[in-house]
Amino acid sequence: MAEIRIEFDVPAEMRDGTVLRADVYRPGGTGPWPALLARLPYGKQTPMMGVVLDPLAAARRGFMVVIQDTRGRFASEGEWEPWTYEGSDGYDTVRWAAALPGSNGSVGMIGGSYFGNTQWMAALSKPPELKAIAPMITWSDPEDGLWTRGGAIELGITAPWTLLQGADTLMRRHRTDLDGLVSGVTGLVRDLDGLARGGYGELPAGRFPAFARHDLPELGYERSRREPEWARSCTVAGRHDEVDLPTFQLGGWYDIFTQGTLDNFTAMRRAGRSATLIMGPWSHTNWQHVVGDVNFGFAAHSEFMGMRGRVHDLQFDWFARTLGEGAALEPDTGTVLLFVMGTNQWREETEWPLSRAVDTDFHLRADGRLTQEPPSAAERAEEFTYDPMDPVPTTGGALLMSDEFRPGPLDQTAVEGREDVLVFTTEPLTEDVEVTGRVRAVLFAATDGPSTDWVARLCDVDENGVSRNVADGIVRVRAATPGEATEHVVDLWSTSIVFRTGHRIRVQVTSSNFPRWDRNLNTGEPEESATTARVARQQVFHDPARPSRIILPVVPPA
């Protein structure tokens, strides 16, 4: 294609008169072309766009690309209120993009994370020109990975995300006050840089002091507690049957929104829609082949995809079908492409979850054992002390935090050496064990306080004894009767991994993973006001009446 024409800051007027601005990339020639639309709050020329959407490559493939700053961000007018206007602004923008010169009237949407959610919100508003969406690395229910997880606050992402977005907010606020701008941005950067050095530990976690210092619109936790109806407007969970479009979901096993991607896919399949799914070994911002401490092989790289080509090109091929003039896609035409860690291979499936996976109990046992055989006689409960002022530090996982905290599979030696972390391990495996699907831990546990957290983590221990995290989860509980054993289910979300022959399967049980999740102060006070901590005595039981265990979806060998 001879040329690509770019038009910057093209205005689009919303229904209330607010003007949003977009960059428009047109292929050479006269068209008409289908439009690919992305709406994001991070700046439409941010380098991260190249990871999620390469507009030049898309234009070369014959798409007109429209990248818009959302309301109140960068070149667009209005007040920045995360999530609030994405449905109505998405509807208006789709209709506007479909009428741009050169458009053929069909629009697809693309993008990840926040601008994966802007697609779902636009789709729920039903603009007639929207024909397909490709939400990547985004959530389904914000109470399961965005604002909270298992009742605990997602402090790891909430703090840096809100502070980072605050830079543009302060520039707008102090546009005519240079001294105020310098002072505000200096303080903001100081708080952002200081998160890992203690800033994450400010209390109360549910009304984070740094947000109040700078008067910033925050990610949504506090507002969702005040305005539950507003919170519903930000979620697609429970509303997928309202979206009558083909969808293309892409996620990673170490992405903070792993389960949201999978839940969106399964909900669309249940609704009878055509849905495609790709799950790599990636984190939220790293789609390469080395994630955390592990090299998964170059086939894992999103630019290679096991000789399938660039993931961008797989998406463009899909958009060429969904935005073209051909017949509508049938519900079962979507691909399921999974990267199986351990064997480090891509595998094509026709479904998720896999119907052939068998939920298999691995029981926590005395002396740190993990066995498929349940306890046949009483075994003494494990005990530890949980001190919120000395929490277990976040070490790897499916996370998105300040840059000091790396996502992915990391060496767990330091974590497992702590007295407040219980460790249960199988004997070396005599054959490969594939675990593909959703992982849950069932803990019969007691605390001597009115409230506490339970954290469970699945790990792969190699032949050299190095333990690396695979998946984890948390549940926040209120103790009806302090000291009484109660059954708690911890959702570790989903994974796909082969534990190789000679490796061992390990489970960690503890009460914190900080600062990924806020600390439970063990007092039962609301997170919005709690500032005083107490030490808790914790017990985990494993006997015939109280069989604590992890449930792994084991795929039988072919």
C-alpha positions as CSV (number, residue, x, y, z in Angstrom):
1,M,0.0,0.0,0.0
2,A,1.6,3.3,-1.1
3,E,0.7,5.6,1.7
4,I,-1.1,5.9,5.0
5,R,-2.7,9.2,5.8
6,I,-3.0,10.3,9.5
7,E,-5.3,13.0,10.7
8,F,-4.7,14.2,14.3
9,D,-7.2,15.3,16.9
10,V,-10.3,14.8,14.8
11,P,-13.3,16.1,16.9
12,A,-16.3,14.1,17.8
13,E,-19.2,15.8,19.6
14,M,-21.0,13.6,22.2
15,R,-24.7,13.9,23.0
16,D,-24.1,16.4,25.8
17,G,-21.9,18.7,23.6
18,T,-18.6,17.4,25.0
19,V,-15.9,17.1,22.3
20,L,-13.7,14.0,22.3
21,R,-10.7,13.9,19.9
22,A,-9.2,11.0,17.9
23,D,-6.4,10.3,15.6
24,V,-7.6,8.7,12.3
25,Y,-5.3,6.4,10.2
26,R,-6.6,5.9,6.6
27,P,-5.1,3.4,4.1
28,G,-4.0,4.8,0.7
29,G,-6.8,5.0,-1.9
30,T,-10.4,6.1,-1.6
31,G,-11.9,3.2,0.4
32,P,-14.4,2.5,1.7
33,W,-12.8,0.6,4.6
34,P,-14.2,-1.0,7.8
35,A,-13.1,1.0,10.9
36,L,-11.2,-0.3,14.0
37,L,-11.9,1.9,17.0
38,A,-10.0,2.0,20.3
39,R,-11.0,4.3,23.1
40,L,-8.5,4.7,25.9
41,P,-7.6,7.1,28.8
42,Y,-3.8,6.7,28.5
43,G,-3.1,9.0,25.6
44,K,-3.9,8.0,22.0
45,Q,-0.2,8.2,21.0
46,T,1.2,6.3,24.0
47,P,3.8,3.7,23.2
48,M,1.7,1.0,24.8
49,M,-0.7,1.3,21.8
50,G,1.9,-0.6,19.7
51,V,1.6,-3.6,21.9
52,V,-2.2,-3.7,21.9
53,L,-2.9,-2.3,18.4
54,D,-0.4,-1.4,15.7
55,P,-2.4,1.2,13.8
56,L,0.0,1.3,10.8
57,A,-0.1,-2.5,10.4
58,A,-3.9,-2.3,10.6
59,A,-4.1,0.4,8.0
60,R,-1.8,-1.7,5.7
61,R,-4.3,-4.5,6.1
62,G,-7.1,-2.2,4.8
63,F,-8.7,-0.9,8.0
64,M,-9.3,2.7,8.9
65,V,-8.1,3.0,12.5
66,V,-9.6,5.5,15.0
67,I,-7.9,6.0,18.3
68,Q,-9.7,8.3,20.7
69,D,-8.9,9.9,24.1
70,T,-11.7,9.1,26.4
71,R,-13.6,11.9,28.2
72,G,-11.5,14.2,30.4
73,R,-8.2,12.7,29.1
74,F,-5.4,14.4,27.1
75,A,-6.9,16.0,24.0
76,S,-10.5,15.3,24.9
77,E,-12.8,17.7,26.8
78,G,-14.9,16.9,29.9
79,E,-14.3,15.7,33.4
80,W,-12.4,12.5,34.1
81,E,-14.6,10.0,35.9
82,P,-13.3,6.5,35.4
83,W,-15.9,4.2,33.8
84,T,-18.9,6.6,34.1
85,Y,-19.4,7.7,30.5
86,E,-18.0,4.8,28.6
87,G,-21.3,3.4,27.6
88,S,-22.9,6.6,26.2
89,D,-19.6,7.9,24.8
90,G,-18.9,4.6,23.2
91,Y,-22.3,4.5,21.5
92,D,-21.8,8.1,20.2
93,T,-18.3,7.4,19.0
94,V,-19.1,4.3,17.2
95,R,-21.8,6.0,15.2
96,W,-19.5,9.0,14.5
97,A,-16.7,6.7,13.3
98,A,-19.0,4.8,11.0
99,A,-19.9,8.1,9.3
100,L,-16.3,9.3,8.8
101,P,-15.2,9.9,5.2
102,G,-13.8,6.6,3.8
103,S,-15.7,4.4,6.3
104,N,-17.8,1.5,4.9
105,G,-20.2,1.9,7.9
106,S,-18.9,-1.2,9.8
107,V,-17.0,-0.7,13.1
108,G,-15.0,-3.1,15.2
109,M,-13.5,-2.3,18.5
110,I,-10.1,-3.4,19.8
111,G,-7.9,-2.8,22.9
112,G,-6.9,-4.1,26.3
113,S,-7.5,-3.6,30.0
114,Y,-9.4,-0.3,30.5
115,F,-10.0,0.0,26.8
116,G,-11.1,-3.6,26.7
117,N,-13.8,-2.6,29.0
118,T,-14.7,0.4,26.9
119,Q,-15.6,-2.1,24.2
120,W,-17.9,-4.1,26.4
121,M,-19.6,-0.9,27.6
122,A,-20.1,0.3,24.0
123,A,-21.4,-3.1,23.0
124,L,-24.0,-3.1,25.8
125,S,-25.2,0.3,24.5
126,K,-25.9,-1.4,21.1
127,P,-24.8,1.1,18.4
128,P,-26.1,-0.5,15.2
129,E,-22.8,0.0,13.3
130,L,-20.7,-2.0,15.8
131,K,-20.2,-5.5,14.3
132,A,-17.4,-7.1,16.5
133,I,-15.2,-6.5,19.5
134,A,-11.8,-7.8,20.5
135,P,-11.4,-7.1,24.3
136,M,-7.9,-8.2,25.5
137,I,-6.7,-8.7,29.1
138,T,-9.8,-7.2,30.7
139,W,-12.1,-8.1,33.5
140,S,-15.6,-9.4,33.6
141,D,-16.6,-8.5,37.2
142,P,-14.6,-5.6,38.7
143,E,-15.1,-7.2,42.1
144,D,-13.1,-10.2,40.9
145,G,-9.7,-8.8,40.0
146,L,-10.0,-5.0,39.5
147,W,-11.3,-3.4,42.7
148,T,-11.3,-6.5,44.9
149,R,-10.5,-10.2,44.9
150,G,-12.2,-12.5,47.3
151,G,-13.2,-9.5,49.3
152,A,-9.7,-8.1,49.7
153,I,-8.8,-4.8,48.0
154,E,-6.6,-5.0,44.9
155,L,-4.2,-2.5,46.4
156,G,-1.4,-3.5,44.1
157,I,-3.0,-2.0,41.0
158,T,-5.4,0.5,42.7
159,A,-2.6,2.7,44.1
160,P,-0.2,3.1,41.1
161,W,-3.0,3.2,38.5
162,T,-4.8,6.0,40.3
163,L,-1.6,8.0,40.9
164,L,-0.4,7.6,37.3
165,Q,-3.7,8.8,35.9
166,G,-3.5,11.8,38.3
167,A,-0.7,13.4,36.3
168,D,-3.1,14.5,33.5
169,T,-5.7,15.5,36.1
170,L,-3.2,17.8,37.9
171,M,-2.1,19.3,34.6
172,R,-5.6,20.2,33.7
173,R,-6.4,21.5,37.2
174,H,-3.3,23.7,37.3
175,R,-3.1,24.7,33.7
176,T,-3.0,28.4,34.6
177,D,-1.1,28.0,37.9
178,L,2.5,27.0,37.3
179,D,3.5,26.9,41.0
180,G,0.5,24.8,41.8
181,L,1.3,22.5,38.9
182,V,5.0,22.0,40.0
183,S,4.0,21.4,43.6
184,G,1.2,19.0,42.7
185,V,3.1,16.9,40.2
186,T,6.2,16.8,42.5
187,G,4.0,15.5,45.4
188,L,2.3,13.0,43.1
189,V,5.6,11.6,41.8
190,R,6.9,11.4,45.3
191,D,4.0,9.3,46.3
192,L,4.2,7.1,43.2
193,D,8.0,6.5,43.7
194,G,7.4,5.8,47.4
195,L,4.8,3.0,47.1
196,A,7.2,0.1,47.4
197,R,9.2,1.8,50.2
198,G,6.2,2.1,52.5
199,G,3.5,4.1,50.7
200,Y,1.5,0.9,50.0
201,G,1.2,0.5,53.8
202,E,-0.7,3.8,54.5
203,L,-4.0,3.3,56.2
204,P,-6.9,3.1,55.9
205,A,-6.5,1.0,52.7
206,G,-10.1,1.5,51.7
207,R,-9.8,5.3,51.7
208,F,-6.2,5.5,50.5
209,P,-4.5,8.7,51.9
210,A,-2.5,9.4,48.8
211,F,-5.7,9.8,46.7
212,A,-7.1,12.3,49.2
213,R,-3.9,14.3,49.3
214,H,-4.1,14.9,45.6
215,D,-7.9,14.8,45.3
216,L,-7.8,12.2,42.5
217,P,-10.6,10.2,40.9
218,E,-9.7,6.7,42.0
219,L,-10.0,3.3,40.4
220,G,-13.4,2.6,41.8
221,Y,-13.3,0.7,45.1
222,E,-14.6,3.4,47.3
223,R,-17.2,4.7,44.9
224,S,-18.5,1.2,44.3
225,R,-19.2,0.9,48.0
226,R,-21.1,4.2,48.1
227,E,-22.9,3.7,44.7
228,P,-23.7,0.1,43.9
229,E,-25.8,1.1,40.9
230,W,-22.9,3.0,39.5
231,A,-20.7,-0.1,40.0
232,R,-23.1,-2.2,38.0
233,S,-22.7,0.3,35.1
234,C,-19.0,-0.6,35.0
235,T,-19.4,-4.4,34.6
236,V,-20.4,-6.8,31.9
237,A,-20.7,-9.8,34.2
238,G,-24.3,-11.0,34.1
239,R,-25.1,-9.0,31.0
240,H,-23.3,-10.9,28.3
241,D,-26.5,-12.1,26.7
242,E,-27.2,-8.4,25.9
243,V,-24.2,-8.4,23.5
244,D,-25.1,-10.0,20.2
245,L,-21.7,-9.7,18.6
246,P,-18.8,-12.0,17.8
247,T,-15.9,-11.5,20.3
248,F,-12.2,-12.3,20.3
249,Q,-10.8,-12.6,23.9
250,L,-7.0,-12.7,24.5
251,G,-5.4,-13.1,27.9
252,G,-2.5,-14.5,29.9
253,W,-2.0,-17.0,32.7
254,Y,-0.1,-14.4,34.7
255,D,-2.4,-11.4,33.8
256,I,-4.2,-9.7,36.6
257,F,-7.4,-10.3,34.7
258,T,-6.9,-13.9,33.8
259,Q,-10.2,-15.2,35.0
260,G,-12.1,-12.2,33.6
261,T,-10.9,-13.0,30.1
262,L,-12.0,-16.7,30.5
263,D,-15.4,-15.7,32.1
264,N,-16.1,-13.3,29.3
265,F,-15.4,-16.1,26.8
266,T,-17.5,-18.8,28.5
267,A,-20.4,-16.4,29.0
268,M,-20.5,-15.4,25.3
269,R,-20.4,-19.1,24.3
270,R,-23.3,-19.8,26.7
271,A,-25.2,-17.0,25.1
272,G,-24.8,-18.7,21.8
273,R,-22.4,-16.1,20.3
274,S,-19.3,-16.8,18.2
275,A,-16.3,-16.4,20.6
276,T,-12.6,-16.8,20.1
277,L,-10.1,-17.3,22.9
278,I,-6.3,-17.1,23.0
279,M,-4.5,-17.7,26.4
280,G,-0.7,-17.3,26.5
281,P,1.8,-17.6,29.4
282,W,1.9,-13.8,29.5
283,S,1.4,-11.1,32.1
284,H,-0.5,-7.9,31.7
285,T,2.2,-5.9,30.0
286,N,4.6,-8.7,28.8
287,W,3.5,-10.8,25.8
288,Q,7.0,-12.1,25.1
289,H,8.4,-15.5,25.9
290,V,10.3,-14.8,29.1
291,V,7.9,-14.1,31.9
292,G,9.1,-13.8,35.5
293,D,12.0,-16.3,35.9
294,V,10.8,-18.7,33.2
295,N,11.7,-18.9,29.5
296,F,8.7,-20.5,27.9
297,G,10.4,-20.8,24.5
298,F,10.2,-18.4,21.6
299,A,7.0,-20.1,20.4
300,A,5.3,-18.4,23.3
301,H,6.1,-14.9,22.0
302,S,3.1,-13.0,20.7
303,E,5.1,-12.1,17.5
304,F,5.5,-15.8,16.7
305,M,2.7,-17.8,18.3
306,G,4.2,-21.2,17.5
307,M,4.6,-20.4,13.8
308,R,1.1,-19.0,13.5
309,G,2.4,-15.5,13.0
310,R,1.8,-12.3,15.0
311,V,-1.1,-12.2,17.3
312,H,-2.0,-8.8,15.7
313,D,-2.4,-10.6,12.3
314,L,-4.6,-13.3,13.9
315,Q,-6.8,-10.5,15.1
316,F,-6.8,-8.7,11.7
317,D,-7.8,-12.0,10.0
318,W,-10.7,-12.3,12.4
319,F,-11.8,-8.7,11.9
320,A,-11.6,-9.2,8.1
321,R,-14.2,-11.9,8.5
322,T,-16.4,-10.2,11.0
323,L,-16.5,-6.8,9.4
324,G,-16.7,-8.0,5.8
325,E,-19.7,-8.9,3.7
326,G,-19.6,-12.6,4.4
327,A,-22.1,-14.7,6.4
328,A,-22.3,-14.2,10.1
329,L,-20.0,-16.4,12.2
330,E,-21.7,-19.4,13.8
331,P,-21.4,-19.9,17.6
332,D,-19.0,-22.8,17.3
333,T,-16.6,-21.3,14.8
334,G,-14.4,-19.6,17.4
335,T,-11.0,-21.0,18.1
336,V,-9.7,-21.8,21.5
337,L,-5.9,-21.6,21.6
338,L,-4.2,-22.4,24.9
339,F,-0.5,-22.3,25.8
340,V,0.3,-25.3,28.1
341,M,3.1,-24.3,30.4
342,G,5.5,-27.1,31.4
343,T,5.5,-28.7,28.0
344,N,5.6,-25.1,26.6
345,Q,3.3,-25.8,23.6
346,W,0.3,-24.2,22.0
347,R,-2.7,-26.5,21.8
348,E,-6.0,-25.9,19.9
349,E,-9.2,-26.8,21.7
350,T,-12.9,-26.4,20.9
351,E,-14.0,-25.5,24.4
352,W,-13.2,-23.9,27.7
353,P,-13.3,-25.3,30.3
354,L,-12.2,-28.7,29.1
355,S,-14.9,-31.3,29.7
356,R,-12.2,-34.0,29.9
357,A,-10.5,-32.4,32.9
358,V,-11.3,-34.2,36.2
359,D,-11.4,-32.4,39.5
360,T,-8.9,-34.2,41.7
361,D,-8.4,-33.7,45.4
362,F,-4.9,-33.2,46.7
363,H,-5.1,-33.3,50.5
364,L,-3.1,-31.2,53.0
365,R,-1.5,-33.7,55.4
366,A,0.7,-33.8,58.5
367,D,4.4,-33.2,58.2
368,G,3.9,-31.0,55.1
369,R,2.7,-33.7,52.8
370,L,0.3,-33.3,49.9
371,T,-1.4,-36.5,48.8
372,Q,-4.4,-37.7,46.9
373,E,-5.2,-40.0,49.9
374,P,-7.3,-38.2,52.5
375,P,-6.4,-38.4,56.2
376,S,-7.8,-41.6,57.7
377,A,-7.2,-40.6,61.3
378,A,-7.0,-37.3,63.2
379,E,-4.0,-35.3,62.4
380,R,-2.8,-32.3,64.4
381,A,-3.8,-28.9,63.1
382,E,-1.1,-26.6,61.7
383,E,-0.8,-23.3,63.5
384,F,0.9,-20.0,62.7
385,T,0.8,-16.4,63.8
386,Y,-0.3,-13.7,61.3
387,D,0.9,-10.2,62.1
388,P,-0.5,-7.6,59.7
389,M,2.5,-5.4,60.4
390,D,4.8,-8.1,59.1
391,P,2.8,-9.5,56.1
392,V,4.0,-12.1,53.6
393,P,5.6,-10.0,50.7
394,T,4.1,-10.3,47.2
395,T,6.5,-12.4,45.1
396,G,5.4,-12.9,41.6
397,G,1.9,-13.9,40.4
398,A,-0.8,-12.6,38.2
399,L,-0.4,-9.0,39.1
400,L,0.0,-5.4,37.9
401,M,1.8,-3.2,40.5
402,S,4.5,-0.6,40.8
403,D,7.5,-1.7,38.9
404,E,9.4,-3.1,41.8
405,F,7.0,-6.1,41.8
406,R,7.6,-8.4,38.9
407,P,4.7,-10.5,37.7
408,G,5.0,-14.1,36.6
409,P,6.6,-17.3,38.1
410,L,9.3,-16.4,40.6
411,D,11.4,-18.3,43.1
412,Q,9.4,-18.8,46.3
413,T,12.4,-19.6,48.6
414,A,12.1,-16.5,50.8
415,V,8.3,-16.8,51.1
416,E,8.4,-20.5,52.0
417,G,11.1,-19.9,54.6
418,R,8.7,-17.7,56.7
419,E,7.1,-19.1,59.9
420,D,3.7,-17.7,58.8
421,V,3.6,-19.7,55.6
422,L,2.5,-23.4,55.7
423,V,3.9,-25.6,52.9
424,F,2.5,-28.9,51.7
425,T,4.3,-30.9,48.9
426,T,3.8,-34.1,47.0
427,E,6.5,-36.7,46.5
428,P,8.4,-36.4,43.1
429,L,5.9,-37.2,40.4
430,T,6.4,-40.5,38.5
431,E,4.6,-39.2,35.5
432,D,3.5,-35.9,34.0
433,V,0.4,-34.3,35.5
434,E,-1.5,-31.8,33.4
435,V,-3.6,-29.2,35.3
436,T,-5.8,-27.2,32.9
437,G,-8.8,-25.3,34.3
438,R,-10.0,-23.6,37.4
439,V,-8.2,-24.3,40.7
440,R,-9.8,-24.1,44.2
441,A,-8.6,-24.7,47.7
442,V,-10.9,-25.8,50.5
443,L,-9.6,-24.9,53.8
444,F,-11.0,-25.8,57.2
445,A,-9.5,-23.1,59.3
446,A,-9.9,-21.0,62.4
447,T,-8.7,-17.6,63.7
448,D,-8.9,-16.1,67.1
449,G,-10.1,-12.7,65.8
450,P,-13.3,-11.4,64.3
451,S,-11.9,-11.2,60.7
452,T,-8.9,-12.5,58.7
453,D,-7.7,-13.6,55.3
454,W,-6.7,-16.9,53.8
455,V,-4.3,-17.1,50.9
456,A,-3.6,-20.3,49.0
457,R,-0.9,-20.6,46.3
458,L,-0.2,-23.5,43.9
459,C,3.5,-24.0,43.0
460,D,5.7,-26.1,40.7
461,V,8.9,-27.5,42.4
462,D,11.5,-28.5,39.9
463,E,14.2,-31.2,40.1
464,N,16.5,-28.8,41.8
465,G,14.0,-27.9,44.5
466,V,13.2,-24.5,43.2
467,S,9.5,-23.6,43.9
468,R,7.8,-21.2,41.5
469,N,4.2,-19.9,41.8
470,V,1.6,-21.0,39.3
471,A,-1.7,-19.6,40.6
472,D,-3.0,-18.1,43.9
473,G,-6.1,-16.6,45.5
474,I,-7.5,-15.0,48.6
475,V,-10.7,-14.9,50.6
476,R,-11.6,-12.4,53.3
477,V,-13.7,-13.9,56.1
478,R,-15.6,-12.8,59.1
479,A,-15.4,-15.3,62.0
480,A,-18.9,-16.0,63.4
481,T,-17.2,-17.5,66.4
482,P,-13.5,-16.8,66.9
483,G,-11.5,-20.0,67.3
484,E,-14.1,-22.2,65.6
485,A,-13.1,-24.1,62.5
486,T,-15.0,-23.0,59.4
487,E,-14.9,-24.2,55.8
488,H,-13.5,-21.6,53.4
489,V,-13.1,-21.9,49.6
490,V,-10.3,-20.0,48.0
491,D,-10.6,-19.4,44.2
492,L,-7.1,-19.6,42.6
493,W,-8.6,-18.8,39.2
494,S,-7.4,-20.9,36.2
495,T,-4.2,-22.1,34.6
496,S,-2.8,-24.6,32.2
497,I,0.5,-26.4,33.2
498,V,2.1,-29.8,33.0
499,F,3.9,-30.7,36.2
500,R,6.7,-32.7,34.7
501,T,8.0,-36.1,35.9
502,G,10.4,-35.6,38.7
503,H,8.7,-32.3,39.7
504,R,6.6,-31.9,42.8
505,I,3.3,-30.1,43.3
506,R,3.2,-27.7,46.3
507,V,0.6,-25.7,48.1
508,Q,1.3,-22.7,50.3
509,V,-1.3,-21.5,52.9
510,T,-0.9,-18.2,54.7
511,S,-2.9,-15.1,55.5
512,S,-1.4,-12.3,53.5
513,N,0.1,-11.4,50.1
514,F,1.0,-7.7,50.5
515,P,0.9,-5.3,48.9
516,R,-0.8,-7.1,46.1
517,W,-3.8,-7.4,48.4
518,D,-4.4,-5.1,51.3
519,R,-3.7,-6.5,54.8
520,N,-6.6,-7.7,56.9
521,L,-6.0,-6.0,60.2
522,N,-7.8,-8.8,62.1
523,T,-10.2,-6.4,63.9
524,G,-13.3,-6.7,61.7
525,E,-13.4,-3.0,61.2
526,P,-14.4,-1.6,57.8
527,E,-11.5,-1.2,55.4
528,E,-12.6,2.4,54.8
529,S,-11.7,3.3,58.4
530,A,-9.6,0.6,59.9
531,T,-6.1,1.8,61.1
532,T,-5.4,-0.4,64.1
533,A,-4.1,-3.9,63.8
534,R,-4.0,-7.0,66.0
535,V,-2.0,-10.2,65.7
536,A,-4.1,-13.4,65.0
537,R,-3.5,-17.0,65.8
538,Q,-4.4,-19.1,62.8
539,Q,-5.2,-22.9,62.6
540,V,-5.6,-25.1,59.5
541,F,-7.1,-28.5,60.0
542,H,-6.7,-31.7,58.0
543,D,-8.5,-34.7,59.5
544,P,-11.4,-36.9,58.3
545,A,-14.0,-34.5,59.4
546,R,-12.2,-31.4,58.2
547,P,-10.3,-32.4,55.0
548,S,-8.4,-29.3,53.8
549,R,-7.4,-29.8,50.2
550,I,-6.7,-28.2,46.8
551,I,-8.8,-29.3,43.9
552,L,-6.9,-29.5,40.6
553,P,-8.6,-30.0,37.2
554,V,-6.4,-32.9,36.0
555,V,-6.4,-33.7,32.3
556,P,-6.0,-37.4,31.7
557,P,-3.1,-38.3,29.3
558,A,-4.1,-38.8,25.7
